[in-house]
Amino acid sequence: MPDIPLYNAVSLHDAIALADIVLEAAATAGASDLHLEPQPKSMRLRMRVDGLMRFLQAPFDHLPASAADALVVRFKLLSNMDIGERRRPQDGSFQWQLQSRKVDIRISSLAGHWGEKLVLRLQWQQQNTQLDQQGLAPTQLTQVRSQLTKPQGLILVTGPTGSGKSMLLYSCLKQLQAPHLNLVSAEDPVEIALPDIHQVAVNTDIGLNYSPILRALLRQDPDVIMLGELRDADSADVALKAAQTGHLLLTSMHTSSIGEAMHRCHGLGVDMLALSYCLSLIVNQRLVRRLCDLCKQPMSAAALEQLSSDMWQAAQADYDGCYGQFNPCIAVGCPSCNEGFRGRFGIFDILVMDQATRELVVERRVDQLDSVAGVRRQGLWRVMSGDTTMDEVNRVTW
């Protein structure tokens, strides 16, 4: 990773400067989250980079109690949180700028045995929301774009937490933006502000949950609705009715597979027959770390032989070179990356609904909706093209 400037010890007692230093360190490393974790006599600072937790560079990996307390107060003041409240959970937000880049920071506090822990989520305003750069294979990209041209229906994006579902939804909205369409969204919270789209954030303090927002949005003459997450029976019912009444609805669900998503819908009391006719596309995805192009090296013949398995051979037989020539590589590491990796991309399993799959949904034979390979097959293709490693694919698909 790029070097983080080391500051002398006096900076540890200057809360304003310390907050800027810590945020700069996290931003420079490409962190998505910053964790301030209280210890018996200190506080440790870790960050999530490309999906994995790691420490900040010393001396900011651990702070003395006095500096830690001042840092917590500084962040709570920036986010308009009550600095006198240290027992109840709180949420807040603020904006911060690194050179010419702006970042929206959401902050959450939660008291624990050793004190109050803060987690800061860093959302850069200039993020890549182009649909063709999310990792979809050319055939998958064509399928998604085709479904987005339909005037009504339901597109469901599934995957575990942190698998890139929100970014794919934003990319679909970006693809749909046009003067003749009215695009609206209900989100918890709004993670990326998109121009020309009316985005509404959930606010539980005033009873503004997904269901009342969706009902209000339906009276706003929408063409396309994006619902951040399908999480309860009420919002699922409203979403289904929206998709049945001439609207294109995009949403997500926290499930590990397409079949599991259908089980969850049934558990929410969704009319599966109605759902089968509304659904037009289901996407299951994961995020894997991308090998650094500056330092990755081709895999040796001996190492490549160890990868051979029935699934590997089947994936290799199907690989059409859509991601590049066959050139599996290993991570090395250099000053420009994080232990051989830099950034992430998606791997996907896509199901376009047809009469056969509708019957499977209605009859609840949803285990047959998941392909034999699923996202793992595409992960293997990205290993073959030298974009990631087998360890990365195993980490997110097993």
C-alpha positions as a LaTeX table, in Angstrom:
\begin{tabular}{lrrr}
\hline
Residue & $x$ (\AA) & $y$ (\AA) & $z$ (\AA) \\
\hline
Met1 & 0.00 & 0.00 & 0.00 \\
Pro2 & 1.13 & 3.63 & $-0.43$ \\
Asp3 & 3.21 & 5.03 & 2.40 \\
Ile4 & 1.30 & 6.92 & 5.11 \\
Pro5 & 3.23 & 9.88 & 6.55 \\
Leu6 & 4.39 & 9.36 & 10.13 \\
Tyr7 & 3.65 & 12.22 & 12.47 \\
Asn8 & 5.37 & 13.00 & 15.74 \\
Ala9 & 3.78 & 12.11 & 19.05 \\
Val10 & 2.37 & 15.59 & 19.69 \\
Ser11 & $-0.19$ & 14.93 & 16.92 \\
Leu12 & $-1.73$ & 12.19 & 19.06 \\
His13 & $-3.01$ & 14.84 & 21.46 \\
Asp14 & $-4.41$ & 17.18 & 18.82 \\
Ala15 & $-7.88$ & 15.77 & 18.14 \\
Ile16 & $-8.56$ & 17.79 & 14.99 \\
Ala17 & $-5.24$ & 16.93 & 13.37 \\
Leu18 & $-5.45$ & 13.32 & 14.58 \\
Ala19 & $-8.89$ & 12.85 & 13.00 \\
Asp20 & $-7.61$ & 14.15 & 9.68 \\
Ile21 & $-4.53$ & 11.93 & 9.87 \\
Val22 & $-6.55$ & 8.81 & 10.63 \\
Leu23 & $-9.06$ & 9.51 & 7.85 \\
Glu24 & $-6.26$ & 10.23 & 5.39 \\
Ala25 & $-4.57$ & 6.96 & 6.30 \\
Ala26 & $-7.81$ & 5.01 & 5.75 \\
Ala27 & $-8.61$ & 6.86 & 2.52 \\
Thr28 & $-5.10$ & 6.39 & 1.13 \\
Ala29 & $-5.34$ & 2.66 & 1.78 \\
Gly30 & $-8.69$ & 2.50 & $-0.03$ \\
Ala31 & $-10.66$ & 1.53 & 3.08 \\
Ser32 & $-14.43$ & 1.21 & 3.00 \\
Asp33 & $-14.76$ & 1.18 & 6.80 \\
Leu34 & $-12.75$ & 2.47 & 9.73 \\
His35 & $-13.11$ & 0.80 & 13.15 \\
Leu36 & $-12.19$ & 2.50 & 16.46 \\
Glu37 & $-12.17$ & $-0.35$ & 18.97 \\
Pro38 & $-11.72$ & 0.31 & 22.72 \\
Gln39 & $-9.26$ & $-1.82$ & 24.68 \\
Pro40 & $-8.60$ & $-1.87$ & 28.47 \\
Lys41 & $-6.06$ & 0.98 & 28.35 \\
Ser42 & $-5.98$ & 2.00 & 24.71 \\
Met43 & $-7.87$ & 1.92 & 21.43 \\
Arg44 & $-6.95$ & $-0.08$ & 18.35 \\
Leu45 & $-7.71$ & 1.21 & 14.86 \\
Arg46 & $-8.48$ & $-1.16$ & 12.03 \\
Met47 & $-9.90$ & $-0.66$ & 8.55 \\
Arg48 & $-11.61$ & $-2.83$ & 5.96 \\
Val49 & $-9.71$ & $-2.81$ & 2.67 \\
Asp50 & $-11.06$ & $-4.81$ & $-0.27$ \\
Gly51 & $-13.36$ & $-6.68$ & 2.11 \\
Leu52 & $-10.72$ & $-7.71$ & 4.67 \\
Met53 & $-9.82$ & $-6.16$ & 8.03 \\
Arg54 & $-6.30$ & $-4.81$ & 8.63 \\
Phe55 & $-4.56$ & $-2.45$ & 11.05 \\
Leu56 & $-3.72$ & 1.14 & 10.27 \\
Gln57 & $-0.01$ & 1.83 & 9.98 \\
Ala58 & 1.87 & 2.43 & 13.26 \\
Pro59 & 1.70 & 4.51 & 15.39 \\
Phe60 & $-1.99$ & 4.88 & 14.55 \\
Asp61 & $-2.86$ & 1.20 & 14.92 \\
His62 & $-3.11$ & 1.68 & 18.70 \\
Leu63 & $-3.79$ & 4.98 & 20.49 \\
Pro64 & $-3.42$ & 5.82 & 24.18 \\
Ala65 & $-6.68$ & 6.30 & 26.08 \\
Ser66 & $-6.41$ & 10.10 & 26.24 \\
Ala67 & $-5.89$ & 10.47 & 22.48 \\
Ala68 & $-8.61$ & 7.88 & 21.78 \\
Asp69 & $-11.18$ & 9.72 & 23.89 \\
Ala70 & $-10.39$ & 12.99 & 22.12 \\
Leu71 & $-10.69$ & 11.29 & 18.72 \\
Val72 & $-14.09$ & 9.81 & 19.59 \\
Val73 & $-15.37$ & 13.21 & 20.72 \\
Arg74 & $-14.07$ & 14.82 & 17.51 \\
Phe75 & $-15.86$ & 12.33 & 15.26 \\
Lys76 & $-19.10$ & 12.58 & 17.28 \\
Leu77 & $-19.02$ & 16.37 & 17.04 \\
Leu78 & $-18.46$ & 16.22 & 13.28 \\
Ser79 & $-21.48$ & 13.96 & 12.87 \\
Asn80 & $-23.80$ & 15.91 & 15.21 \\
Met81 & $-23.98$ & 13.11 & 17.76 \\
Asp82 & $-24.49$ & 13.65 & 21.49 \\
Ile83 & $-21.01$ & 13.59 & 23.05 \\
Gly84 & $-22.55$ & 13.18 & 26.51 \\
Glu85 & $-24.38$ & 9.99 & 25.55 \\
Arg86 & $-22.08$ & 6.98 & 25.83 \\
Arg87 & $-24.54$ & 4.20 & 26.64 \\
Arg88 & $-27.13$ & 4.22 & 23.84 \\
Pro89 & $-26.25$ & 3.51 & 20.18 \\
Gln90 & $-26.09$ & 6.57 & 17.94 \\
Asp91 & $-25.82$ & 7.23 & 14.23 \\
Gly92 & $-24.58$ & 10.30 & 12.39 \\
Ser93 & $-22.84$ & 11.48 & 9.25 \\
Phe94 & $-20.54$ & 14.16 & 7.88 \\
Gln95 & $-18.56$ & 15.03 & 4.76 \\
Trp96 & $-14.80$ & 15.07 & 4.47 \\
Gln97 & $-12.46$ & 15.96 & 1.62 \\
Leu98 & $-9.12$ & 14.47 & 0.59 \\
Gln99 & $-7.50$ & 16.76 & $-1.96$ \\
Ser100 & $-10.11$ & 17.05 & $-4.75$ \\
Arg101 & $-12.15$ & 14.02 & $-3.70$ \\
Lys102 & $-15.14$ & 14.21 & $-1.35$ \\
Val103 & $-16.34$ & 11.38 & 0.85 \\
Asp104 & $-19.62$ & 10.94 & 2.71 \\
Ile105 & $-18.94$ & 9.34 & 6.09 \\
Arg106 & $-21.62$ & 7.50 & 8.06 \\
Ile107 & $-20.75$ & 6.83 & 11.66 \\
Ser108 & $-22.21$ & 4.38 & 14.17 \\
Ser109 & $-21.46$ & 4.20 & 17.90 \\
Leu110 & $-22.10$ & 1.27 & 20.21 \\
Ala111 & $-21.10$ & 0.92 & 23.87 \\
Gly112 & $-19.31$ & $-2.26$ & 24.93 \\
His113 & $-17.46$ & $-3.71$ & 27.90 \\
Trp114 & $-14.33$ & $-1.58$ & 27.38 \\
Gly115 & $-16.05$ & 1.55 & 26.14 \\
Glu116 & $-17.66$ & 3.06 & 23.07 \\
Lys117 & $-16.79$ & 1.66 & 19.65 \\
Leu118 & $-17.14$ & 3.74 & 16.51 \\
Val119 & $-17.42$ & 2.44 & 12.95 \\
Leu120 & $-17.10$ & 4.91 & 10.07 \\
Arg121 & $-18.32$ & 3.95 & 6.58 \\
Leu122 & $-16.53$ & 5.84 & 3.80 \\
Gln123 & $-18.57$ & 6.40 & 0.66 \\
Trp124 & $-16.71$ & 8.25 & $-2.09$ \\
Gln125 & $-18.92$ & 10.53 & $-4.17$ \\
Gln126 & $-17.03$ & 9.75 & $-7.38$ \\
Gln127 & $-17.60$ & 6.01 & $-7.63$ \\
Asn128 & $-17.67$ & 3.85 & $-10.71$ \\
Thr129 & $-21.34$ & 3.19 & $-11.41$ \\
Gln130 & $-20.95$ & 2.08 & $-15.02$ \\
Leu131 & $-22.78$ & $-1.20$ & $-15.56$ \\
Asp132 & $-20.19$ & $-2.53$ & $-18.00$ \\
Gln133 & $-17.42$ & $-2.19$ & $-15.38$ \\
Gln134 & $-18.95$ & $-4.25$ & $-12.57$ \\
Gly135 & $-17.50$ & $-7.57$ & $-13.77$ \\
Leu136 & $-20.39$ & $-9.01$ & $-15.79$ \\
Ala137 & $-19.44$ & $-11.29$ & $-18.66$ \\
Pro138 & $-20.44$ & $-9.94$ & $-22.10$ \\
Thr139 & $-23.39$ & $-12.34$ & $-22.40$ \\
Gln140 & $-24.55$ & $-11.45$ & $-18.88$ \\
Leu141 & $-24.24$ & $-7.73$ & $-19.61$ \\
Thr142 & $-26.45$ & $-8.20$ & $-22.67$ \\
Gln143 & $-29.01$ & $-10.08$ & $-20.59$ \\
Val144 & $-29.14$ & $-7.42$ & $-17.88$ \\
Arg145 & $-29.42$ & $-4.56$ & $-20.37$ \\
Ser146 & $-32.20$ & $-6.40$ & $-22.18$ \\
Gln147 & $-34.22$ & $-6.81$ & $-18.97$ \\
Leu148 & $-33.70$ & $-3.15$ & $-18.07$ \\
Thr149 & $-35.46$ & $-2.11$ & $-21.29$ \\
Lys150 & $-38.72$ & $-3.74$ & $-20.17$ \\
Pro151 & $-41.42$ & $-1.32$ & $-18.98$ \\
Gln152 & $-42.39$ & $-3.44$ & $-15.96$ \\
Gly153 & $-41.25$ & $-6.36$ & $-13.89$ \\
Leu154 & $-39.01$ & $-7.21$ & $-10.96$ \\
Ile155 & $-35.23$ & $-7.49$ & $-11.02$ \\
Leu156 & $-33.85$ & $-9.10$ & $-7.86$ \\
Val157 & $-30.17$ & $-8.92$ & $-6.86$ \\
Thr158 & $-29.06$ & $-11.41$ & $-4.20$ \\
Gly159 & $-25.90$ & $-12.13$ & $-2.27$ \\
Pro160 & $-24.51$ & $-11.95$ & 1.28 \\
Thr161 & $-23.63$ & $-8.70$ & 3.03 \\
Gly162 & $-20.78$ & $-6.89$ & 1.29 \\
Ser163 & $-21.17$ & $-8.68$ & $-2.04$ \\
Gly164 & $-21.75$ & $-5.53$ & $-4.11$ \\
Lys165 & $-25.55$ & $-5.68$ & $-4.48$ \\
Ser166 & $-26.07$ & $-1.95$ & $-3.90$ \\
Met167 & $-23.42$ & $-1.01$ & $-6.45$ \\
Leu168 & $-25.06$ & $-3.20$ & $-9.08$ \\
Leu169 & $-28.44$ & $-1.59$ & $-8.36$ \\
Tyr170 & $-26.91$ & 1.88 & $-8.68$ \\
Ser171 & $-25.28$ & 0.81 & $-11.94$ \\
Cys172 & $-28.66$ & $-0.32$ & $-13.26$ \\
Leu173 & $-30.19$ & 3.04 & $-12.30$ \\
Lys174 & $-27.32$ & 4.81 & $-14.03$ \\
Gln175 & $-27.96$ & 2.71 & $-17.14$ \\
Leu176 & $-31.65$ & 3.65 & $-17.08$ \\
Gln177 & $-31.22$ & 7.40 & $-16.66$ \\
Ala178 & $-33.03$ & 9.21 & $-19.49$ \\
Pro179 & $-35.07$ & 12.42 & $-19.83$ \\
His180 & $-38.28$ & 10.46 & $-20.60$ \\
Leu181 & $-38.12$ & 8.31 & $-17.45$ \\
Asn182 & $-38.97$ & 9.15 & $-13.84$ \\
Leu183 & $-36.57$ & 7.22 & $-11.58$ \\
Val184 & $-37.11$ & 7.08 & $-7.80$ \\
Ser185 & $-35.62$ & 5.07 & $-4.94$ \\
Ala186 & $-36.20$ & 4.12 & $-1.31$ \\
Glu187 & $-32.94$ & 3.40 & 0.51 \\
Asp188 & $-31.58$ & 2.78 & 4.00 \\
Pro189 & $-29.50$ & 4.91 & 3.80 \\
Val190 & $-28.77$ & 6.69 & 0.50 \\
Glu191 & $-25.22$ & 5.47 & $-0.19$ \\
Ile192 & $-24.50$ & 7.16 & $-3.52$ \\
Ala193 & $-26.28$ & 10.35 & $-4.57$ \\
Leu194 & $-27.23$ & 10.15 & $-8.25$ \\
Pro195 & $-28.30$ & 13.25 & $-10.19$ \\
Asp196 & $-31.78$ & 13.29 & $-11.75$ \\
Ile197 & $-33.04$ & 10.52 & $-9.43$ \\
His198 & $-35.34$ & 11.26 & $-6.48$ \\
Gln199 & $-33.80$ & 9.25 & $-3.64$ \\
Val200 & $-35.65$ & 8.90 & $-0.31$ \\
Ala201 & $-33.91$ & 7.66 & 2.84 \\
Val202 & $-35.58$ & 5.52 & 5.51 \\
Asn203 & $-36.06$ & 7.43 & 8.78 \\
Thr204 & $-37.34$ & 5.16 & 11.55 \\
Asp205 & $-37.43$ & 8.05 & 14.05 \\
Ile206 & $-40.49$ & 9.46 & 12.27 \\
Gly207 & $-41.92$ & 6.11 & 11.19 \\
Leu208 & $-40.70$ & 6.43 & 7.62 \\
Asn209 & $-39.94$ & 2.83 & 6.70 \\
Tyr210 & $-39.77$ & 1.13 & 3.32 \\
Ser211 & $-43.50$ & 0.42 & 3.08 \\
Pro212 & $-44.82$ & 3.99 & 3.55 \\
Ile213 & $-42.04$ & 5.34 & 1.31 \\
Leu214 & $-42.95$ & 2.85 & $-1.42$ \\
Arg215 & $-46.64$ & 3.73 & $-1.17$ \\
Ala216 & $-45.78$ & 7.44 & $-1.43$ \\
Leu217 & $-43.44$ & 6.85 & $-4.36$ \\
Leu218 & $-46.19$ & 5.03 & $-6.25$ \\
Arg219 & $-48.18$ & 8.28 & $-6.14$ \\
Gln220 & $-45.23$ & 10.16 & $-7.67$ \\
Asp221 & $-45.82$ & 8.86 & $-11.22$ \\
Pro222 & $-42.66$ & 6.68 & $-11.32$ \\
Asp223 & $-41.43$ & 4.61 & $-14.25$ \\
Val224 & $-38.61$ & 2.85 & $-12.35$ \\
Ile225 & $-38.40$ & 2.22 & $-8.60$ \\
Met226 & $-35.33$ & 1.05 & $-6.74$ \\
Leu227 & $-35.98$ & $-0.48$ & $-3.32$ \\
Gly228 & $-32.75$ & $-0.86$ & $-1.37$ \\
Glu229 & $-33.71$ & $-4.16$ & 0.25 \\
Leu230 & $-36.64$ & $-6.57$ & 0.36 \\
Arg231 & $-36.69$ & $-7.16$ & 4.10 \\
Asp232 & $-40.25$ & $-7.74$ & 5.39 \\
Ala233 & $-43.68$ & $-8.97$ & 4.32 \\
Asp234 & $-45.20$ & $-5.49$ & 4.02 \\
Ser235 & $-42.48$ & $-4.07$ & 1.75 \\
Ala236 & $-42.48$ & $-7.30$ & $-0.30$ \\
Asp237 & $-46.24$ & $-6.99$ & $-0.84$ \\
Val238 & $-46.00$ & $-3.35$ & $-1.94$ \\
Ala239 & $-43.02$ & $-4.14$ & $-4.20$ \\
Leu240 & $-44.90$ & $-7.00$ & $-5.84$ \\
Lys241 & $-47.92$ & $-4.77$ & $-6.51$ \\
Ala242 & $-45.66$ & $-2.09$ & $-7.97$ \\
Ala243 & $-44.10$ & $-4.61$ & $-10.36$ \\
Gln244 & $-47.58$ & $-5.82$ & $-11.36$ \\
Thr245 & $-48.92$ & $-2.36$ & $-12.16$ \\
Gly246 & $-46.64$ & $-1.10$ & $-14.89$ \\
His247 & $-43.45$ & $-0.29$ & $-13.02$ \\
Leu248 & $-39.94$ & $-1.68$ & $-13.30$ \\
Leu249 & $-38.77$ & $-2.41$ & $-9.76$ \\
Leu250 & $-35.17$ & $-3.14$ & $-8.78$ \\
Thr251 & $-34.37$ & $-4.52$ & $-5.35$ \\
Ser252 & $-31.99$ & $-6.74$ & $-3.38$ \\
Met253 & $-32.13$ & $-9.50$ & $-0.80$ \\
His254 & $-29.50$ & $-10.81$ & 1.61 \\
Thr255 & $-29.31$ & $-14.46$ & 0.56 \\
Ser256 & $-26.44$ & $-16.65$ & $-0.55$ \\
Ser257 & $-28.15$ & $-18.13$ & $-3.62$ \\
Ile258 & $-31.05$ & $-17.69$ & $-6.01$ \\
Gly259 & $-32.91$ & $-20.66$ & $-4.54$ \\
Glu260 & $-32.53$ & $-19.29$ & $-1.02$ \\
Ala261 & $-33.99$ & $-15.97$ & $-2.17$ \\
Met262 & $-37.13$ & $-17.76$ & $-3.34$ \\
His263 & $-37.37$ & $-19.60$ & $-0.01$ \\
Arg264 & $-37.10$ & $-16.24$ & 1.77 \\
Cys265 & $-39.87$ & $-14.75$ & $-0.39$ \\
His266 & $-42.13$ & $-17.69$ & 0.50 \\
Gly267 & $-41.30$ & $-17.17$ & 4.16 \\
Leu268 & $-42.40$ & $-13.55$ & 3.86 \\
Gly269 & $-45.81$ & $-14.70$ & 2.67 \\
Val270 & $-45.33$ & $-13.63$ & $-0.95$ \\
Asp271 & $-47.78$ & $-15.03$ & $-3.49$ \\
Met272 & $-45.35$ & $-17.25$ & $-5.41$ \\
Leu273 & $-47.57$ & $-17.47$ & $-8.50$ \\
Ala274 & $-47.74$ & $-13.69$ & $-8.74$ \\
Leu275 & $-44.01$ & $-13.47$ & $-8.03$ \\
Ser276 & $-43.18$ & $-15.92$ & $-10.81$ \\
Tyr277 & $-44.90$ & $-13.69$ & $-13.38$ \\
Cys278 & $-43.41$ & $-10.46$ & $-12.03$ \\
Leu279 & $-39.82$ & $-11.68$ & $-11.84$ \\
Ser280 & $-37.83$ & $-11.02$ & $-14.98$ \\
Leu281 & $-34.25$ & $-11.42$ & $-13.74$ \\
Ile282 & $-32.46$ & $-12.77$ & $-10.66$ \\
Val283 & $-28.77$ & $-12.04$ & $-10.04$ \\
Asn284 & $-26.57$ & $-13.71$ & $-7.43$ \\
Gln285 & $-23.15$ & $-12.20$ & $-6.89$ \\
Arg286 & $-19.96$ & $-11.97$ & $-4.83$ \\
Leu287 & $-16.98$ & $-9.61$ & $-4.75$ \\
Val288 & $-13.41$ & $-10.88$ & $-5.14$ \\
Arg289 & $-10.15$ & $-8.98$ & $-4.83$ \\
Arg290 & $-8.38$ & $-8.07$ & $-8.06$ \\
Leu291 & $-4.71$ & $-9.00$ & $-8.52$ \\
Cys292 & $-2.41$ & $-6.01$ & $-8.85$ \\
Asp293 & $-1.43$ & $-5.62$ & $-12.51$ \\
Leu294 & 1.93 & $-4.14$ & $-11.53$ \\
Cys295 & 3.27 & $-7.08$ & $-9.56$ \\
Lys296 & 1.28 & $-10.26$ & $-10.28$ \\
Gln297 & 3.28 & $-13.11$ & $-11.78$ \\
Pro298 & 2.24 & $-16.10$ & $-13.90$ \\
Met299 & 1.56 & $-19.28$ & $-11.98$ \\
Ser300 & 4.13 & $-22.07$ & $-12.28$ \\
Ala301 & 3.24 & $-25.29$ & $-14.05$ \\
Ala302 & 3.43 & $-27.21$ & $-10.77$ \\
Ala303 & 1.05 & $-24.80$ & $-9.01$ \\
Leu304 & $-1.31$ & $-24.85$ & $-11.97$ \\
Glu305 & $-1.42$ & $-28.64$ & $-11.89$ \\
Gln306 & $-2.57$ & $-28.52$ & $-8.25$ \\
Leu307 & $-5.65$ & $-26.51$ & $-9.30$ \\
Ser308 & $-6.87$ & $-29.25$ & $-11.62$ \\
Ser309 & $-10.23$ & $-30.69$ & $-10.59$ \\
Asp310 & $-13.41$ & $-31.78$ & $-12.33$ \\
Met311 & $-14.94$ & $-28.31$ & $-11.81$ \\
Trp312 & $-11.76$ & $-26.59$ & $-13.01$ \\
Gln313 & $-11.64$ & $-28.71$ & $-16.16$ \\
Ala314 & $-15.34$ & $-28.11$ & $-16.84$ \\
Ala315 & $-14.90$ & $-24.36$ & $-16.38$ \\
Gln316 & $-11.82$ & $-24.38$ & $-18.62$ \\
Ala317 & $-13.73$ & $-26.23$ & $-21.34$ \\
Asp318 & $-16.48$ & $-23.57$ & $-21.20$ \\
Tyr319 & $-14.16$ & $-20.57$ & $-21.03$ \\
Asp320 & $-14.44$ & $-18.58$ & $-24.24$ \\
Gly321 & $-11.74$ & $-16.01$ & $-23.45$ \\
Cys322 & $-14.24$ & $-13.27$ & $-22.61$ \\
Tyr323 & $-11.96$ & $-11.99$ & $-19.82$ \\
Gly324 & $-8.67$ & $-12.47$ & $-21.64$ \\
Gln325 & $-6.20$ & $-15.20$ & $-22.50$ \\
Phe326 & $-5.55$ & $-18.17$ & $-20.21$ \\
Asn327 & $-2.90$ & $-16.85$ & $-17.82$ \\
Pro328 & $-3.44$ & $-17.78$ & $-14.13$ \\
Cys329 & $-1.32$ & $-15.62$ & $-11.82$ \\
Ile330 & $-0.26$ & $-15.37$ & $-8.18$ \\
Ala331 & $-0.21$ & $-12.41$ & $-5.79$ \\
Val332 & 3.20 & $-10.90$ & $-5.07$ \\
Gly333 & 2.83 & $-7.47$ & $-3.47$ \\
Cys334 & 4.32 & $-4.06$ & $-4.19$ \\
Pro335 & 4.14 & $-0.46$ & $-2.85$ \\
Ser336 & 1.10 & 0.24 & $-5.05$ \\
Cys337 & $-1.16$ & $-2.53$ & $-3.72$ \\
Asn338 & $-2.36$ & $-4.36$ & $-0.63$ \\
Glu339 & $-0.45$ & $-7.66$ & $-0.41$ \\
Gly340 & $-0.77$ & $-8.28$ & $-4.13$ \\
Phe341 & $-4.35$ & $-7.06$ & $-4.58$ \\
Arg342 & $-5.86$ & $-3.75$ & $-5.59$ \\
Gly343 & $-9.62$ & $-3.22$ & $-5.80$ \\
Arg344 & $-12.45$ & $-5.69$ & $-6.27$ \\
Phe345 & $-14.87$ & $-6.82$ & $-8.96$ \\
Gly346 & $-18.01$ & $-8.93$ & $-9.09$ \\
Ile347 & $-18.59$ & $-12.52$ & $-10.10$ \\
Phe348 & $-22.16$ & $-13.39$ & $-11.03$ \\
Asp349 & $-24.79$ & $-16.06$ & $-11.56$ \\
Ile350 & $-27.73$ & $-14.77$ & $-13.64$ \\
Leu351 & $-31.14$ & $-16.34$ & $-14.20$ \\
Val352 & $-33.52$ & $-14.90$ & $-16.80$ \\
Met353 & $-37.06$ & $-16.04$ & $-16.03$ \\
Asp354 & $-38.91$ & $-18.19$ & $-18.58$ \\
Gln355 & $-41.87$ & $-20.56$ & $-18.41$ \\
Ala356 & $-39.80$ & $-23.45$ & $-17.06$ \\
Thr357 & $-38.27$ & $-21.40$ & $-14.24$ \\
Arg358 & $-41.67$ & $-19.87$ & $-13.41$ \\
Glu359 & $-43.04$ & $-23.35$ & $-12.84$ \\
Leu360 & $-40.14$ & $-24.14$ & $-10.52$ \\
Val361 & $-40.90$ & $-21.02$ & $-8.48$ \\
Val362 & $-44.62$ & $-21.75$ & $-8.25$ \\
Glu363 & $-44.03$ & $-25.39$ & $-7.27$ \\
Arg364 & $-41.29$ & $-24.32$ & $-4.81$ \\
Arg365 & $-38.70$ & $-26.56$ & $-6.46$ \\
Val366 & $-36.38$ & $-23.61$ & $-6.04$ \\
Asp367 & $-33.27$ & $-25.67$ & $-5.36$ \\
Gln368 & $-33.27$ & $-26.40$ & $-9.10$ \\
Leu369 & $-32.95$ & $-22.69$ & $-9.86$ \\
Asp370 & $-29.30$ & $-22.66$ & $-8.79$ \\
Ser371 & $-26.97$ & $-23.73$ & $-11.56$ \\
Val372 & $-24.41$ & $-26.42$ & $-10.83$ \\
Ala373 & $-21.55$ & $-23.96$ & $-10.99$ \\
Gly374 & $-23.20$ & $-20.66$ & $-10.04$ \\
Val375 & $-20.92$ & $-17.76$ & $-9.23$ \\
Arg376 & $-18.03$ & $-20.17$ & $-8.68$ \\
Arg377 & $-17.83$ & $-21.00$ & $-12.40$ \\
Gln378 & $-17.31$ & $-17.35$ & $-13.25$ \\
Gly379 & $-14.82$ & $-17.04$ & $-10.40$ \\
Leu380 & $-12.77$ & $-19.81$ & $-11.96$ \\
Trp381 & $-12.84$ & $-17.97$ & $-15.29$ \\
Arg382 & $-11.39$ & $-14.91$ & $-13.57$ \\
Val383 & $-8.63$ & $-17.09$ & $-12.10$ \\
Met384 & $-7.88$ & $-18.40$ & $-15.59$ \\
Ser385 & $-7.62$ & $-14.86$ & $-16.98$ \\
Gly386 & $-5.21$ & $-13.81$ & $-14.21$ \\
Asp387 & $-7.62$ & $-11.36$ & $-12.55$ \\
Thr388 & $-7.78$ & $-13.09$ & $-9.14$ \\
Thr389 & $-6.64$ & $-16.22$ & $-7.32$ \\
Met390 & $-8.20$ & $-19.53$ & $-6.39$ \\
Asp391 & $-7.90$ & $-18.66$ & $-2.69$ \\
Glu392 & $-10.00$ & $-15.55$ & $-3.30$ \\
Val393 & $-12.68$ & $-17.51$ & $-5.15$ \\
Asn394 & $-12.72$ & $-20.14$ & $-2.40$ \\
Arg395 & $-13.01$ & $-17.42$ & 0.25 \\
Val396 & $-16.23$ & $-15.97$ & $-1.15$ \\
Thr397 & $-17.95$ & $-18.98$ & $-2.73$ \\
Trp398 & $-17.56$ & $-21.86$ & $-0.28$ \\
\hline
\end{tabular}
